[in-house]
Amino acid sequence: MEEKNFPAPAPAPAPVRRAFPTFGDLCAMLGILLGMQVLVGFVVSLVGGFVQGGGAEMTPDAQGRYLCLVYLTAMSLGLVGIVLYRRKRGGTERVVSFSTARLNPALLLWACVLLFAVDVVIEPLLALLPDAQPEVGRGVWTVVMLVGLAPLFEEVICRGVVLGSLRAKYGVWVAWIGSALFFAVLHIVPTMVVNALFIGLILGWLCLATGSLWASMLLHAINNAAAYLLLVTVGGDVRLNELVGNPTLYAVIYSVALFVAVFSAYKIHGTLRRLKEAEKTPAA
């Protein structure tokens, strides 16, 4: 009987390796955001000085209005620049989700407790760093900037574009840590960088756990509102140990906060591990 030679099956195509984002892409997006802030700040101050005739010192309310205008303009242009840059680099997958299906009030409440606990735990570290808190002004426009605009823009960029893009290419762990580092460097000032790093880890975990930006935006707004409230009531450079006064009471508060932070880190690790396993399941 004559044998027939069948063609060998074609090899399976290799999985497509996404080009975006690389480390250079992250640096470029940071450069877009920071560059826009410098450029817009310079232009607005130049125009404002020309209109005022120069030399007039702004009141805290006027400073809040000025900074709000600079922030809104710079972040709007920066977000547009990042979106265009991402599209040019081939980042086309959907990365921003505003779904409310998995929002959990209990999880959000625990995240608020964790924010306070982490703030207490890292306080001794922040005390070692040079404290050069930027002036944010006072009044309604400052509240609009801190509680409204900052959570919106920074969550869409850091937990939306950056975290989503990193997760699509590298997975949940790199996305979680990388987006927190991006968020931290964006704040420039050393004490704010360290503080923003830990806040970014909490916000990133909350975004990953809920699959939505709403929870992280709300938590971000709560954090900024609490920080502003402390700023206008007791001052921005007052530490918790100074407010408490009693070393024994402070030690108790610190111990409880440390326990909450460690326990939460364990639970966060479990959440991210489950998400990582869920990423592997479709491929398997």
C-alpha positions as CSV (number, residue, x, y, z in Angstrom):
1,M,0.0,0.0,0.0
2,E,1.4,3.4,-1.0
3,E,2.3,5.7,1.9
4,K,1.2,9.3,1.8
5,N,3.4,12.0,3.1
6,F,1.3,14.6,4.9
7,P,2.8,18.1,5.5
8,A,4.0,18.7,9.1
9,P,1.6,20.9,11.1
10,A,2.7,24.5,11.2
11,P,4.2,25.6,14.5
12,A,2.0,27.6,16.9
13,P,2.7,31.3,16.6
14,A,4.8,32.7,19.4
15,P,2.9,35.0,21.8
16,V,3.2,38.6,20.9
17,R,5.4,40.5,23.2
18,R,4.0,43.9,24.0
19,A,6.5,46.7,23.4
20,F,4.8,49.1,25.8
21,P,5.6,50.0,28.5
22,T,9.4,49.8,29.0
23,F,11.4,51.6,31.7
24,G,12.1,54.3,29.2
25,D,8.3,54.7,28.5
26,L,7.7,55.2,32.2
27,C,10.5,57.8,32.4
28,A,9.0,59.5,29.3
29,M,5.5,59.7,30.9
30,L,7.0,61.1,34.1
31,G,8.8,63.7,32.0
32,I,5.6,64.7,30.2
33,L,3.8,65.2,33.5
34,L,6.6,67.0,35.3
35,G,7.5,69.1,32.2
36,M,3.9,70.2,31.8
37,Q,3.8,71.3,35.5
38,V,7.0,73.4,35.1
39,L,5.9,74.9,31.8
40,V,2.4,75.7,32.8
41,G,3.6,77.1,36.2
42,F,6.1,79.4,34.4
43,V,3.5,80.6,31.9
44,V,0.8,81.3,34.5
45,S,3.2,83.0,36.9
46,L,4.5,85.2,34.0
47,V,1.0,86.2,32.9
48,G,-0.1,86.7,36.5
49,G,2.9,88.9,37.2
50,F,2.2,91.0,34.1
51,V,-1.5,91.4,35.0
52,Q,-0.7,92.4,38.6
53,G,2.1,94.6,37.7
54,G,4.6,92.5,39.6
55,G,5.6,92.5,43.2
56,A,2.2,91.9,44.9
57,E,2.3,89.0,47.3
58,M,-0.6,86.6,47.0
59,T,-3.0,85.9,49.8
60,P,-3.4,82.2,50.8
61,D,-6.8,82.1,49.0
62,A,-5.3,83.6,45.9
63,Q,-2.4,81.2,46.0
64,G,-4.9,78.3,46.3
65,R,-6.7,79.6,43.2
66,Y,-3.4,80.0,41.3
67,L,-2.2,76.5,42.2
68,C,-5.5,75.0,41.3
69,L,-5.4,76.6,37.9
70,V,-1.8,75.5,37.3
71,Y,-2.6,71.9,38.4
72,L,-5.7,71.6,36.3
73,T,-4.1,72.9,33.2
74,A,-0.8,71.0,33.6
75,M,-2.5,67.6,34.5
76,S,-5.0,68.0,31.7
77,L,-2.3,68.6,29.1
78,G,-0.1,65.9,30.7
79,L,-2.9,63.3,30.5
80,V,-3.5,64.1,26.9
81,G,0.3,63.9,26.2
82,I,0.5,60.5,28.0
83,V,-2.5,59.1,26.1
84,L,-1.0,60.2,22.8
85,Y,2.4,58.9,23.7
86,R,0.9,55.5,24.8
87,R,-1.0,55.2,21.5
88,K,2.1,56.0,19.5
89,R,4.0,53.3,21.4
90,G,1.4,50.7,20.7
91,G,-0.5,50.6,24.0
92,T,-4.0,49.9,22.8
93,E,-5.6,47.7,25.4
94,R,-8.2,49.2,27.7
95,V,-6.7,50.1,31.1
96,V,-9.2,52.4,32.8
97,S,-12.2,50.9,34.5
98,F,-14.9,52.7,36.4
99,S,-17.0,49.6,37.2
100,T,-18.9,49.5,40.5
101,A,-19.6,45.8,40.5
102,R,-17.0,44.8,43.1
103,L,-17.0,47.9,45.2
104,N,-16.9,46.9,48.9
105,P,-17.6,49.5,51.6
106,A,-16.0,47.2,54.3
107,L,-12.8,47.0,52.1
108,L,-12.7,50.7,51.7
109,L,-13.1,51.3,55.4
110,W,-10.3,48.9,56.2
111,A,-8.1,50.7,53.6
112,C,-8.8,54.0,55.5
113,V,-7.7,52.3,58.7
114,L,-4.6,51.0,56.9
115,L,-3.7,54.4,55.6
116,F,-3.7,55.9,59.1
117,A,-1.7,52.9,60.5
118,V,1.0,53.2,57.8
119,D,1.2,56.9,58.3
120,V,1.9,56.2,62.0
121,V,4.4,53.5,61.3
122,I,6.5,55.5,58.8
123,E,6.5,58.7,60.8
124,P,10.0,58.0,62.4
125,L,11.4,57.4,58.9
126,L,9.9,60.7,57.6
127,A,11.4,62.6,60.5
128,L,14.8,61.6,59.2
129,L,14.3,63.2,55.8
130,P,14.5,66.9,54.9
131,D,11.0,68.3,55.2
132,A,10.3,70.8,52.5
133,Q,6.5,70.7,52.2
134,P,5.3,72.7,49.2
135,E,2.8,75.4,49.9
136,V,-0.7,74.5,48.7
137,G,-2.6,77.7,49.6
138,R,-5.8,77.8,51.5
139,G,-9.5,78.0,50.8
140,V,-12.1,76.5,48.5
141,W,-9.8,76.2,45.5
142,T,-7.2,74.4,47.4
143,V,-9.8,71.9,48.6
144,V,-11.0,71.5,44.9
145,M,-7.4,70.8,43.9
146,L,-6.6,68.3,46.6
147,V,-9.9,66.5,47.1
148,G,-11.3,66.7,43.6
149,L,-8.7,67.2,40.9
150,A,-5.7,65.3,42.4
151,P,-7.6,62.0,43.0
152,L,-9.2,62.2,39.5
153,F,-6.0,62.9,37.5
154,E,-3.5,60.9,39.6
155,E,-5.7,57.8,39.8
156,V,-6.5,57.8,36.1
157,I,-2.8,58.2,35.3
158,C,-1.1,56.1,38.0
159,R,-3.7,53.4,38.7
160,G,-5.3,53.6,35.3
161,V,-2.8,54.0,32.5
162,V,0.4,53.0,34.4
163,L,-0.9,50.1,36.5
164,G,-3.1,48.8,33.7
165,S,-0.3,48.9,31.1
166,L,2.2,47.3,33.4
167,R,-0.2,44.5,34.3
168,A,-1.0,43.8,30.7
169,K,2.7,43.2,30.0
170,Y,4.3,42.1,33.2
171,G,1.6,40.9,35.5
172,V,0.0,42.0,38.7
173,W,3.1,42.2,41.0
174,V,5.1,44.4,38.7
175,A,2.0,46.5,38.0
176,W,1.4,47.0,41.8
177,I,5.0,48.0,42.7
178,G,5.7,49.9,39.5
179,S,2.6,52.1,39.6
180,A,3.4,52.9,43.3
181,L,7.0,53.9,42.4
182,F,5.7,56.1,39.5
183,F,3.2,57.7,41.9
184,A,6.0,58.3,44.4
185,V,8.5,59.9,42.0
186,L,5.7,62.2,40.7
187,H,5.7,63.9,44.1
188,I,9.4,64.9,44.0
189,V,9.8,66.2,47.6
190,P,11.7,63.4,49.6
191,T,9.1,63.2,52.5
192,M,6.2,63.2,50.0
193,V,8.0,60.6,47.8
194,V,8.3,58.1,50.7
195,N,4.8,58.8,51.9
196,A,3.3,58.6,48.4
197,L,5.1,55.2,47.9
198,F,3.2,53.6,50.7
199,I,0.0,55.3,49.8
200,G,0.5,54.2,46.2
201,L,0.8,50.6,47.3
202,I,-2.4,50.8,49.2
203,L,-4.3,52.5,46.4
204,G,-2.9,50.0,43.9
205,W,-4.0,47.1,46.0
206,L,-7.5,48.6,46.4
207,C,-7.7,49.2,42.6
208,L,-6.6,45.6,41.8
209,A,-8.9,44.1,44.4
210,T,-12.0,45.9,43.2
211,G,-11.1,46.1,39.5
212,S,-12.2,49.8,39.5
213,L,-10.8,53.3,40.0
214,W,-13.7,54.5,42.0
215,A,-12.5,53.0,45.3
216,S,-8.9,54.2,44.9
217,M,-10.2,57.7,43.9
218,L,-12.4,57.9,46.9
219,L,-9.6,56.7,49.3
220,H,-7.2,59.2,47.6
221,A,-9.7,62.0,48.2
222,I,-10.2,60.9,51.9
223,N,-6.4,60.9,52.4
224,N,-5.9,64.4,50.9
225,A,-8.9,65.8,52.8
226,A,-7.5,64.5,56.1
227,A,-4.0,65.9,55.3
228,Y,-5.5,69.3,54.5
229,L,-7.6,69.3,57.6
230,L,-4.5,68.6,59.7
231,L,-2.6,71.3,57.8
232,V,-5.1,74.1,58.6
233,T,-5.7,73.0,62.2
234,V,-2.3,71.9,63.7
235,G,0.2,72.7,60.9
236,G,1.9,70.5,58.3
237,D,5.1,69.8,60.3
238,V,3.6,68.5,63.5
239,R,4.2,64.8,64.2
240,L,1.8,62.4,66.0
241,N,4.2,61.9,68.9
242,E,4.2,65.7,69.5
243,L,0.4,65.7,69.4
244,V,0.0,62.8,71.8
245,G,2.6,64.0,74.2
246,N,2.6,60.9,76.4
247,P,5.4,58.5,75.3
248,T,3.5,55.4,76.7
249,L,0.3,56.3,74.9
250,Y,2.3,56.9,71.7
251,A,4.0,53.5,72.1
252,V,0.6,51.8,72.4
253,I,-0.7,53.6,69.3
254,Y,2.4,52.8,67.4
255,S,2.2,49.1,68.3
256,V,-1.4,48.8,67.3
257,A,-0.6,50.6,64.0
258,L,2.3,48.3,63.3
259,F,0.1,45.2,63.9
260,V,-2.5,46.6,61.5
261,A,0.1,47.3,58.9
262,V,1.8,43.8,59.1
263,F,-1.6,42.0,59.2
264,S,-2.8,44.0,56.2
265,A,0.5,43.3,54.3
266,Y,-0.2,39.6,54.8
267,K,-3.8,39.9,53.5
268,I,-2.6,42.1,50.5
269,H,-0.1,39.4,49.6
270,G,-2.8,36.9,49.6
271,T,-5.0,39.0,47.4
272,L,-2.2,39.7,44.9
273,R,-1.3,36.0,44.8
274,R,-4.9,35.0,44.0
275,L,-5.0,37.6,41.2
276,K,-1.7,36.2,39.9
277,E,-3.1,32.7,39.8
278,A,-6.2,34.0,38.1
279,E,-4.0,35.5,35.4
280,K,-2.4,32.1,34.8
281,T,-5.7,30.2,34.5
282,P,-6.8,31.4,31.0
283,A,-3.3,30.7,29.6
284,A,-3.4,27.2,31.1
